[in-house]
């Protein structure tokens, strides 16, 4: 099975971001309260990710991810803006895990 994705070159770290972000737009499937939800992964770094979804996520809400070469990864929503959710990994992922996810 193939998944369509768009990947742009990494941008320099700006503002309060703790690491450079590579722009990534990848459609993913998730589950919230036992119901399947669609999400769009916009970017990912060693410290977190930006997702877009119709799901009602709240600041502080935990998110569990499965990433290649990292396995289960825990994150929390740290900000929201409409359908966009900024999430920080509980423990930063390695550069190798980031490369595998990209």
C-alpha positions in Angstrom: 0.0 0.0 0.0 1.3 3.4 -0.8 0.6 6.7 1.0 0.8 10.1 -0.7 2.9 12.6 1.1 4.6 15.9 0.4 8.0 16.7 2.0 9.7 20.1 1.9 13.2 21.0 2.9 13.7 21.8 6.7 13.2 25.4 7.7 15.7 27.1 10.1 14.6 27.1 13.7 12.6 30.3 14.4 11.0 32.0 17.4 10.3 29.7 20.3 10.7 26.4 18.4 13.3 24.1 19.9 14.4 22.4 16.7 14.1 22.8 12.9 10.9 21.5 11.3 10.6 19.7 8.0 7.3 20.4 6.4 5.4 17.2 5.9 1.9 16.7 4.7 0.8 13.1 5.3 -2.7 11.7 5.7 -2.9 9.4 8.7 -5.7 7.5 10.4 -6.3 7.6 14.2 -8.7 6.4 16.8 -10.4 8.6 19.4 -12.8 7.0 21.9 -13.0 3.9 19.7 -14.0 5.9 16.6 -11.7 6.2 13.6 -10.6 9.8 12.7 -8.6 11.2 9.8 -5.7 13.5 10.5 -3.1 15.3 8.4 0.4 15.4 9.7 1.9 18.8 8.6 5.4 18.6 10.2 7.5 16.6 12.6 10.7 17.2 14.5 12.6 15.5 17.3 10.6 17.4 19.8 7.0 17.3 18.4 4.6 17.5 15.5 1.8 19.5 14.0 -1.5 17.7 13.1 -4.7 18.9 11.6 -7.9 17.1 12.4 -11.7 17.4 12.9 -11.1 15.7 16.3 -11.8 17.7 19.4 -8.4 17.7 21.1 -7.8 19.7 24.2 -4.5 21.3 25.5 -2.8 18.7 27.7 -4.6 15.7 26.0 -2.2 12.8 25.5 -1.6 11.3 22.1 0.0 7.9 21.4 1.9 7.4 18.1 3.6 4.5 16.5 6.8 5.7 14.7 9.2 3.6 12.7 12.4 2.9 14.7 10.9 4.5 17.8 7.9 2.3 18.5 5.2 3.7 20.7 5.7 7.4 21.4 3.8 9.6 23.8 3.0 13.2 23.2 0.7 15.9 24.6 -1.3 18.7 22.8 0.4 21.9 23.9 -1.6 24.4 21.7 -4.6 24.4 19.5 -5.9 26.8 16.7 -9.1 25.6 15.1 -8.3 22.3 13.4 -4.5 22.5 14.1 -2.9 20.9 17.1 0.7 21.4 18.2 2.0 18.4 20.1 5.2 17.9 22.1 6.7 14.4 22.6 7.0 13.4 26.2 10.6 12.4 25.4 12.3 13.7 22.2 12.7 11.1 19.5 16.1 10.3 18.0 17.3 11.7 14.7 17.2 8.2 13.3 13.5 7.8 14.3 12.8 11.2 12.8 14.5 10.2 9.5 12.6 6.9 9.5 9.2 8.7 10.1 10.0 11.2 7.2 
